[in-house]
Structures are given as C-alpha cells and as structure tokens.
Amino acid sequence: MTRSNYHLMRARMLLLTCFFLIIACSNESGTEPAWNNSEAKSQLEFNNESVSMDSGEMDEADNSDILQLKAYTLKFVYTGAPQKDEEEIEAAMNDYLLTKINAKIDLIPIDWGPWDDKVNLMIASREKIDILFTAQWNKHAINVSKGAFLVVDELLDQYGQGILQSLDPVFLAGAKIEGHNYAVPTNKELAAQGGIIYRADIAEELGIDMTKVKSIEDLDEVYQIVREKKPEITPLYLKMGESFNTHYIGNFDALGDTSIPGVILKDGESTKVLPAYEVGRYIDTLHITRKFFQKGYINKDAATNQTMNSEALRSGDVFSITGALKPGKSEELAIQTGMIGKLAQLPLNVKTIATSETAGSMLAISSTSQDPARAMMFINLLHTDVYLNNLLNYGIEGRHYIKVSENVIRPTEYTQNYNPGTTWMFGNQFLNYVWESEDPMKWNSFKQFNQEAKISPGLGFVFNGDTVRAEVAAVGNVDRQYQTALETGSVDVDKILPEYIERLKAAGIEKIIAEKQKQFDQFLASK
C-alpha cells in the first residue's frame, strides 16, 4: 500500500469508526431524530403508505406511486448570482421533475454579499422553504442548534438510496452532529488546498515568473510589478470572508463551524485549541496583508465591498483573487468569467483533509418544509440523474451549451445568460459535464488530488456550542465589527488588534475556547 493510499484509508477508517460508535451510542440511548414526530411523519406518508425508492434513477414503474401525489413546489435557496435565463431553467426543470416526483422547483439564488443576512432572516422568521445550501464554514452547526434543519437520517434511508449508493461514507460520517446528519454533502473532492487564481496572460505579458512564488510574502514582488506597469489593475481583490487568513489558505481547523472561535492547524500536530489571535500564522498574515494594503495592492473598499470574487475577475480590472483550489478551478472560473485561456491557479499551502471538507458543501432540508420527503427525492436526483444535475449547473443543451461528446461541452453566445458556476454545491459533481477548455480527465485528477493530503488532528470532530450560545452570539457581533477590516489589511493591526482582542474577551471567547478544548479532549480520548 502506498503512503498516499495509507493516509486516505486512515482518514476513512477514522471517520467510519466514529460513525459507528455514534450510531451505537444513539441506539443505546433510544434517541429519536427531532423531526420524527407525528406531525412531521404525516408529511412523509402518502395514501397511508410510505413511498420508497430503490435507486436514484426512477423509471415510470418505480415512481408511479409518487406521480399520484399532489403536485408540490420546492423552494430551493442557495448562494450565487441570479442568472438572466433562470426562468427558462426553472421551466425545463419543472417539465422534468413533474415526470419524476410530481414536483416543481422555485430557484432562489442569493448573492454572497447579502447571503448571511437574508438566510438569518429566513431562519428567524420561520419562512417556508424546502432546501437550503449549508456548509461547515457557513454557520451550519449554529443553524442546526437553532432548529433550522431537519435530521435527514431516515429520509436518506427512505428516499435517498441513490445518494447512499454513490456517496463515500466518509462524507456523511464526517458531517454528523451529535450522531445525526442534518444535511446531505455534495459528492466532490475530499482534500482541500488554498491559494490564488490570477491573470496568467498579464503575468506572461509582464514577464513575471509565478513558479518562484512559494508563499504569501513572495507575492509582494509580483504585485509590485503589476502595480507599477499596469496601474489600472488591482493586484489583489479581497472582501469579507476572502483573504489570506481564510481557513482554506491559513489551514485553520475550527473543529466545526468556522464562525465559532477556537482553531488548531490542519497541517500541524498540536491538539491545543487556540483563539486565532494566539496563532502565529494568523498574526503574521495580518501584518503581511496590512503591508500589501498600504502599498496599494488591495482594493481600498475591501472591508465593505460585497462583489463576488468571480465578478471582480470578470471586470478585467483585477490581477488575482484568493480561492479554495482543486483540479481545474482556474478553468472553471475562466469559463464563468469569459476569460478562457487567461487564468491560472497557484497553491499557497499543503493539501489537507479535515471535517471542513466532508461538510464543506451540503444541502439541508428546512424544518419549515411542508414536504421533506419530496425535498429528499429532489436531492437524490441531483446525486444520480445526469440530465437534471447538468440542467441545473449548465442550463439547456443547444442554447447554453453544445455537446462536443458524451461528457464534453462547449459554450454558446447564450452561455453568459446562465452560468452560475456553482457545480460544487449540487449533488454529485462527478456527474457534471466538462467544458472543452478543461482537462477531459478532470474527474480522475480529483481522485489523485486526494492523495498525499495531510490529515488534520481534528478529523471527525464537530464542536457542540449549545452550552455557550450566548457567548458565541456575542463574539459574532464583535467579529462583524473588526474581523473583515483586519483580515483585508484595511486598518492598522498594531492599533486595532488589541482592541479587538479586548472586546472578544469581554464577549466570552475564553469560555468558548475552554469548552471546545474540553469536548475535543474527550473526542481524542475516545478514539
């Protein structure tokens, strides 16, 4: 067995061991999923019989019972820029879904900028929605504690057999909270790596050798050249949640939701939980970013601008952005932004595997859904149905793309009208078509990408913040005032960081860290 296969197998075995232990404990205590009450159950029963699906690919015989159900419209909320031809895609999806699960779809994309505020309002107001994008780094654990999502364990068994057959068990095991799944992970790459996506055409024009860049500091010379020779170009675009201190570049493992303080290093060995301001890598990066800002490398409105990274690239006025990398990421962005052949990617850290990857992209079923079963049927189709998956991701064949071969497509003049660039969010990414400008062996590259990845000491652990909810909320309020400004280099680190730390301590961050360390120690002792 090779060293890479050994590490990947070790990661899988570790998560599966945790998975089975949790199941055993749950069964012993007689715990029942929160949604499994008479009111919720009634939504899952049709004509006094439970509808079951044996596979994701349902033919007319398989789904005859489902087609007798009352038609239902699923409200699907996810992050992304609204698309010009969205209504056409909805209409095509409706025609298809009516023949599969007698349902229609209401696509509700929300841009990254207002995403948090709008989703928080939806959850707080108990708005009736069905499916919601969620992620470990996007307050998943916090929203679970608020009762926003249903436990999907039994729903998966009854209506998600296609998911269970195609999805590596590591994903579901690594996404559990207190022994239950509250969302269905996307089937995608398992390892993670961070870095920048940059204008390769500009680098070549200016004679910049990007192969010499091995660290964030090495970018100083690159950005200086861009700044001097192309003053109309912003060397580095940053915004809220997109900086060199983002978890996927800093390799910070938050041991659960990244909005809850307390991290270890994914590429390290220490299991001591620290607030970010006690991590040398974090502080060093704050100072580097501040230096870049003062030199004019970073957009001046980085602390307030909500424009998505991809849109900043599309403008043509930006040399580089930060990003979570994977095989073909720059090619995907090139197609999305109309810059085919102009972009490249550069890793700035080592590959890692942590819980943040197993739960890094998921679809949850809202606790306000009026038909959880139908919602799971739809998610199951996204994991198993090639036509539906690619319709949602790429639009209508012949209009938004043209097939070159069975799995390879090329753009048309209408691609720009529907090209959400969110393939990593929906179902099974291995069903996605590949653009002709991409590597035709892209999905094999994904499998290779998982090899030789460093396993985080926190793999398999998710922090339960129920006992420190008040402190988490208070710290979150402080973060909103300081974090983005600091991490984008927009303010003086030496002056503002001490003030930020003082406010965090007053909000109760030390209590959160202590509780997270306590739970993490118990997890480590149980392995």
C-alpha positions in Angstrom: 0.0 0.0 0.0 1.4 3.4 -1.0 1.8 6.2 1.6 -0.9 8.3 -0.1 -3.4 5.4 -0.1 -2.5 4.7 3.5 -3.3 8.2 4.6 -6.6 8.3 2.7 -7.6 4.9 4.1 -6.6 6.1 7.6 -8.9 9.1 7.2 -11.8 7.0 6.1 -11.4 4.4 8.8 -11.1 7.1 11.4 -14.4 8.7 10.4 -16.2 5.4 9.9 -15.1 4.3 13.4 -16.5 7.5 14.8 -19.6 7.0 12.7 -20.4 3.5 14.1 -19.6 4.5 17.7 -22.0 7.3 17.4 -24.7 5.1 16.0 -24.2 2.6 18.8 -24.5 5.3 21.4 -27.6 6.8 19.8 -29.3 3.4 19.6 -28.5 2.6 23.2 -29.9 5.9 24.5 -33.0 5.5 22.3 -32.5 8.9 20.8 -35.0 9.7 18.1 -34.4 12.3 15.3 -36.0 15.6 16.1 -38.2 15.6 13.0 -39.6 12.1 13.8 -42.8 13.1 15.4 -46.4 12.6 14.4 -46.8 15.9 12.7 -43.6 15.6 10.6 -44.3 11.9 9.9 -47.6 12.8 8.4 -45.8 14.8 5.8 -43.9 11.6 4.8 -46.8 9.3 4.4 -49.0 9.3 1.3 -52.2 7.3 1.0 -51.3 5.7 4.4 -48.2 4.1 2.7 -44.6 5.2 2.8 -43.2 5.7 -0.7 -39.7 4.2 -1.1 -37.2 4.4 -3.9 -34.8 1.6 -4.6 -32.4 3.7 -6.7 -31.8 7.3 -7.9 -32.8 6.5 -11.4 -36.5 6.1 -11.3 -38.4 4.9 -14.3 -42.1 5.2 -14.7 -42.8 1.9 -12.9 -40.6 2.9 -10.0 -42.2 6.3 -9.5 -45.9 5.5 -10.3 -46.9 6.0 -6.6 -45.0 9.3 -6.5 -46.8 10.6 -9.5 -50.1 10.1 -7.7 -49.0 12.6 -5.0 -50.4 16.1 -5.0 -48.1 18.4 -7.0 -45.7 20.4 -4.8 -43.3 23.3 -5.5 -39.9 23.0 -3.8 -38.3 26.3 -2.7 -34.6 25.9 -3.2 -32.3 28.5 -1.6 -28.6 28.6 -2.4 -25.8 31.1 -2.8 -24.9 32.5 -6.2 -25.6 35.4 -8.6 -29.1 35.4 -10.1 -29.0 34.4 -13.8 -30.7 36.1 -16.7 -32.2 32.9 -18.0 -33.2 31.5 -14.7 -36.9 31.3 -15.6 -36.1 29.2 -18.6 -34.1 26.7 -16.5 -36.9 26.5 -13.9 -39.4 25.8 -16.7 -37.3 23.0 -18.1 -36.6 21.6 -14.6 -40.4 21.7 -13.9 -41.2 19.7 -17.0 -38.8 17.0 -16.0 -39.5 17.0 -12.3 -43.2 16.6 -12.8 -42.5 13.3 -14.6 -40.1 12.1 -11.8 -41.5 13.3 -8.5 -44.6 15.3 -9.5 -42.9 18.5 -8.2 -41.9 21.9 -9.5 -38.9 24.0 -8.4 -38.5 27.6 -7.3 -34.9 28.6 -7.6 -33.9 31.2 -5.1 -30.2 32.2 -5.5 -28.8 34.8 -3.2 -25.6 36.6 -3.8 -22.7 36.1 -1.4 -22.8 39.6 -0.1 -26.3 39.6 1.4 -26.3 35.8 1.9 -25.8 35.7 5.7 -28.3 38.5 6.5 -31.0 37.1 4.2 -30.6 33.5 5.4 -30.6 34.6 9.1 -33.8 36.4 8.5 -35.4 33.4 6.7 -34.5 31.1 9.6 -35.5 33.6 12.3 -38.9 34.3 10.7 -39.5 30.6 10.0 -40.1 31.3 6.3 -41.4 28.3 4.5 -38.6 27.0 2.3 -37.6 23.4 1.5 -33.9 23.1 0.6 -31.1 25.3 1.7 -27.4 25.3 0.9 -25.3 25.0 4.0 -21.6 24.3 5.0 -19.5 23.7 8.0 -17.8 27.1 7.3 -21.2 28.8 6.9 -22.7 28.5 10.3 -24.1 25.0 9.8 -23.7 24.0 13.4 -25.2 27.2 14.7 -28.2 26.9 12.4 -28.6 23.2 13.5 -28.7 24.4 17.1 -31.4 26.9 16.1 -33.6 24.1 14.8 -33.3 25.3 11.2 -32.7 21.9 9.6 -34.3 18.5 9.8 -32.4 15.4 10.7 -32.1 13.5 7.4 -31.1 10.1 8.6 -34.4 8.3 8.0 -35.2 10.5 5.0 -31.9 9.2 3.4 -32.8 5.6 4.1 -36.3 6.0 2.6 -35.8 8.4 -0.3 -32.0 8.8 -0.8 -30.8 5.3 -1.7 -29.1 6.8 -4.8 -27.1 9.1 -2.5 -26.1 6.3 -0.2 -25.0 4.1 -3.1 -22.8 6.8 -4.7 -21.5 8.9 -1.9 -18.4 7.9 0.0 -19.5 7.1 3.6 -16.7 9.4 4.8 -18.7 12.4 3.8 -21.8 11.5 5.8 -19.8 10.3 8.8 -17.7 13.5 8.8 -20.7 15.7 8.5 -22.6 14.3 11.6 -23.5 16.5 14.6 -24.3 14.6 17.8 -24.6 11.4 15.8 -27.1 12.7 13.1 -26.9 14.2 9.7 -28.7 17.5 9.2 -27.7 17.9 5.6 -26.5 15.8 2.5 -22.9 16.5 1.5 -22.0 17.2 -2.1 -20.1 14.3 -3.8 -16.8 16.1 -4.7 -13.1 16.3 -3.8 -12.2 15.3 -0.3 -8.9 17.2 0.1 -8.6 20.9 0.4 -5.9 23.5 -0.7 -5.9 27.3 -0.8 -4.1 29.9 -2.9 -4.8 32.4 -5.6 -6.3 32.5 -9.1 -4.5 35.0 -11.2 -4.3 36.5 -14.7 -1.8 34.3 -16.4 -1.9 36.4 -19.6 -0.9 39.5 -17.6 1.9 37.7 -15.8 3.2 36.5 -19.1 3.0 39.9 -20.7 4.9 41.5 -17.8 7.5 38.7 -17.6 6.5 37.5 -14.2 7.7 34.0 -13.3 4.9 32.7 -11.0 6.7 29.5 -10.4 9.0 31.3 -8.0 6.1 32.2 -5.7 6.0 29.7 -2.8 4.4 31.8 0.0 2.2 34.8 0.5 5.2 37.0 1.1 6.6 36.1 -2.3 3.6 37.8 -3.9 5.0 41.2 -2.8 7.4 41.4 -5.8 4.7 40.1 -8.2 2.1 42.7 -7.0 4.7 45.5 -7.1 5.4 44.8 -10.8 1.7 44.7 -11.6 1.1 48.0 -9.7 3.9 49.8 -11.4 3.4 48.5 -15.0 -0.4 48.3 -15.0 -1.7 50.9 -12.5 -5.2 50.5 -13.8 -5.2 46.9 -12.5 -5.9 46.0 -8.8 -3.2 43.4 -8.0 -5.3 41.6 -5.3 -9.1 41.7 -4.7 -10.2 40.9 -1.2 -13.6 41.1 0.6 -15.4 39.7 3.6 -14.5 36.0 4.0 -12.0 36.1 1.2 -8.5 36.9 2.4 -5.1 35.3 3.1 -6.5 34.4 6.6 -9.4 32.5 5.3 -9.4 28.9 6.7 -8.6 27.3 3.4 -5.4 29.3 3.0 -4.3 29.5 6.6 -5.2 25.8 7.1 -7.1 26.6 10.3 -9.3 23.8 11.5 -12.2 25.4 13.5 -13.3 21.9 14.6 -16.8 22.7 13.4 -18.4 25.9 12.3 -15.7 28.5 11.3 -17.8 31.3 12.8 -17.2 29.8 16.3 -13.7 30.7 17.7 -11.0 28.2 18.6 -8.7 26.6 16.0 -5.9 24.1 15.5 -3.7 23.9 12.4 -4.8 21.3 9.9 -1.2 20.8 8.8 0.2 20.6 12.3 0.2 18.0 15.1 -0.9 20.1 18.1 -4.3 19.5 19.6 -4.3 22.6 21.7 -7.3 24.8 20.8 -6.4 28.5 20.5 -8.1 31.7 19.6 -6.9 32.9 16.2 -5.1 35.9 17.8 -2.8 33.4 19.6 -1.8 31.6 16.4 1.5 33.0 15.0 0.5 32.2 11.4 -2.7 34.3 11.7 -0.9 37.3 13.2 1.9 37.2 10.7 -0.6 37.1 7.8 -2.5 40.1 9.2 0.7 42.1 9.1 1.6 41.0 5.6 -1.9 41.8 4.4 -1.7 45.2 6.0 1.6 45.9 4.2 0.0 44.9 0.9 -2.9 47.3 1.6 -0.6 50.2 2.4 1.3 49.6 -0.8 -1.9 49.9 -2.8 -2.1 46.2 -3.9 -5.5 45.6 -2.4 -8.8 47.3 -3.3 -9.5 50.2 -1.0 -13.1 49.1 -0.3 -12.1 45.6 0.7 -13.7 45.9 4.2 -17.1 46.9 2.7 -17.3 45.6 -0.9 -19.7 42.7 -1.4 -18.9 42.0 -5.1 -18.2 38.3 -5.6 -14.6 37.3 -6.5 -15.7 35.9 -9.8 -17.4 39.2 -10.7 -14.3 41.1 -9.8 -12.3 39.0 -12.1 -14.9 39.3 -14.9 -14.5 43.1 -14.8 -10.9 42.7 -16.2 -9.6 45.2 -13.6 -8.2 42.6 -11.1 -5.0 40.6 -11.4 -5.7 38.0 -8.6 -8.2 36.7 -6.1 -7.9 34.2 -3.2 -9.7 30.9 -3.6 -10.2 27.3 -2.4 -8.3 25.3 -5.1 -9.0 22.0 -6.7 -8.0 20.5 -10.1 -9.4 22.7 -12.8 -10.6 25.6 -10.6 -9.0 28.3 -12.8 -10.5 26.7 -15.9 -14.0 26.7 -14.3 -13.6 30.4 -13.3 -12.3 31.2 -16.8 -15.5 29.9 -18.4 -17.7 31.6 -15.8 -16.0 35.0 -16.3 -15.4 34.8 -20.0 -11.6 34.6 -19.6 -10.8 31.3 -21.2 -7.1 30.8 -21.6 -6.3 33.8 -19.3 -6.4 32.4 -15.8 -4.2 30.1 -13.7 -4.1 28.9 -10.1 -1.3 28.9 -7.6 -1.4 26.9 -4.3 0.0 28.6 -1.2 -0.3 25.8 1.3 -0.3 22.0 1.6 -3.3 19.8 0.9 -5.3 18.7 3.9 -8.3 16.6 4.9 -10.5 17.7 7.7 -14.1 17.7 8.8 -14.5 21.1 7.0 -14.0 19.2 3.7 -16.5 16.4 4.4 -19.1 19.0 5.4 -17.8 21.8 3.1 -20.8 21.8 0.8 -24.2 20.4 1.7 -28.0 20.7 1.0 -30.2 20.8 4.1 -33.9 20.3 4.4 -35.5 23.2 6.2 -37.6 22.4 9.3 -40.3 24.6 7.8 -40.6 22.4 4.7 -44.1 21.2 4.0 -42.9 18.1 2.2 -39.5 16.8 3.5 -39.8 13.6 1.6 -40.2 15.4 -1.8 -37.2 17.5 -0.9 -35.1 14.4 -0.3 -36.3 13.0 -3.6 -35.1 16.0 -5.4 -31.6 15.9 -3.6 -31.4 12.2 -4.5 -32.0 13.1 -8.2 -29.2 15.7 -8.1 -26.9 12.9 -6.9 -28.0 10.3 -9.5 -29.7 12.0 -12.5 -27.2 13.2 -15.2 -29.8 15.2 -17.1 -31.2 17.1 -14.1 -27.8 17.7 -12.5 -26.4 19.3 -15.7 -29.6 21.2 -16.4 -29.2 23.0 -13.0 -25.5 23.5 -13.4 -25.1 24.4 -17.1 -28.6 25.2 -18.5 -30.3 23.9 -21.6 -28.5 21.9 -24.2 -28.4 23.6 -27.6 -28.9 27.1 -26.0 -26.5 27.5 -23.1 -24.0 24.8 -24.2 -23.4 22.4 -27.1 -22.3 18.8 -26.6 -18.9 18.0 -28.2 -19.0 14.4 -27.0 -21.0 12.5 -24.4 -19.5 14.4 -21.4 -17.7 17.3 -23.0 -19.5 20.6 -23.8 -18.6 24.0 -25.3 -20.2 27.4 -24.7 -22.5 29.3 -27.0 -23.4 33.0 -27.3 -26.0 32.4 -24.6 -23.8 30.7 -22.0 -23.4 34.1 -20.2 -27.1 34.1 -19.6 -26.9 31.0 -17.5 -23.6 30.0 -16.0 -23.9 30.1 -12.2 -20.5 28.5 -11.5 -21.8 26.5 -8.5 -21.2 23.0 -9.6 -19.6 22.2 -6.3 -22.8 22.8 -4.5 -25.3 20.5 -6.1 -25.5 16.7 -5.6 -22.8 14.7 -7.4 -20.1 16.7 -9.1 -18.8 13.6 -10.8 -22.0 13.7 -13.0 -21.0 17.2 -14.3 -20.1 17.7 -17.9 -16.6 19.1 -18.6 -16.1 22.2 -20.8 -13.9 21.6 -23.8 -11.3 24.1 -22.4 -10.9 21.9 -19.3 -8.9 18.8 -18.8 -11.0 15.9 -20.2 -9.6 13.7 -17.3 -10.7 16.3 -14.7 -12.5 13.8 -12.5 -9.6 11.4 -12.4 -7.5 14.4 -11.3 -9.9 14.9 -8.5 -9.2 11.4 -7.2 -5.5 12.0 -7.5 -5.9 15.3 -5.7 -7.0 13.5 -2.5 -3.7 11.6 -2.3 -0.8 12.8 -0.1 -3.1 15.1 1.8 -2.2 15.9 5.4 -4.8 14.6 7.8 -6.0 17.2 10.4 -5.7 16.1 14.1 -9.3 17.2 14.3 -10.7 15.0 11.6 -14.2 13.7 12.6 -14.8 16.1 15.4 -17.6 18.8 15.4 -17.9 21.2 18.3 -21.3 21.4 20.1 -21.8 25.0 21.1 -25.1 24.7 22.9 -23.6 25.5 26.3 -22.0 28.7 25.1 -24.7 30.0 22.7 -24.8 33.5 24.4 -21.0 33.8 24.1 -20.9 32.7 20.5 -23.6 35.3 19.6 -21.7 38.0 21.5 -18.4 37.1 19.8 -20.1 37.0 16.4 -21.2 40.6 17.0 -17.6 41.7 17.8 -16.3 39.8 14.7 -18.6 41.7 12.5 -17.2 45.0 13.7 -13.5 44.1 13.4 -12.7 40.9 11.6 -13.1 41.8 7.9 -11.3 45.2 8.4 -8.3 43.5 10.0 -8.1 40.5 7.6 -8.3 42.7 4.5 -5.5 44.9 5.7 -7.8 47.9 5.9 -6.8 49.0 9.4 -3.7 49.3 11.5 -3.1 45.9 13.0 -1.0 47.2 15.9 -3.7 49.7 16.9 -6.9 47.7 16.2 -6.0 44.1 17.1 -5.5 44.8 20.8 -8.9 46.5 20.9 -10.4 43.6 19.0 -8.9 41.0 21.5 -10.2 43.0 24.5 -13.7 43.1 23.0 -13.5 39.3 22.3 -12.5 38.5 25.8 -15.3 40.7 27.2 -17.8 38.8 25.0 -16.7 35.5 26.4 -14.2 34.0 23.9 -12.2 32.3 26.6 -15.2 30.4 27.8 -15.8 29.2 24.3 -12.2 28.1 23.9 -12.3 26.2 27.2 -15.5 24.4 26.3 -14.2 23.5 22.8 -10.9 22.2 24.3 -12.9 20.1 26.8 -15.0 18.4 24.1 -12.1 18.0 21.8 -10.0 16.3 24.5 -12.9 13.9 25.2 -13.1 13.1 21.5 -9.4 12.4 21.3 -9.5 10.2 24.4 -12.4 8.1 22.9 -10.5 7.3 19.7 
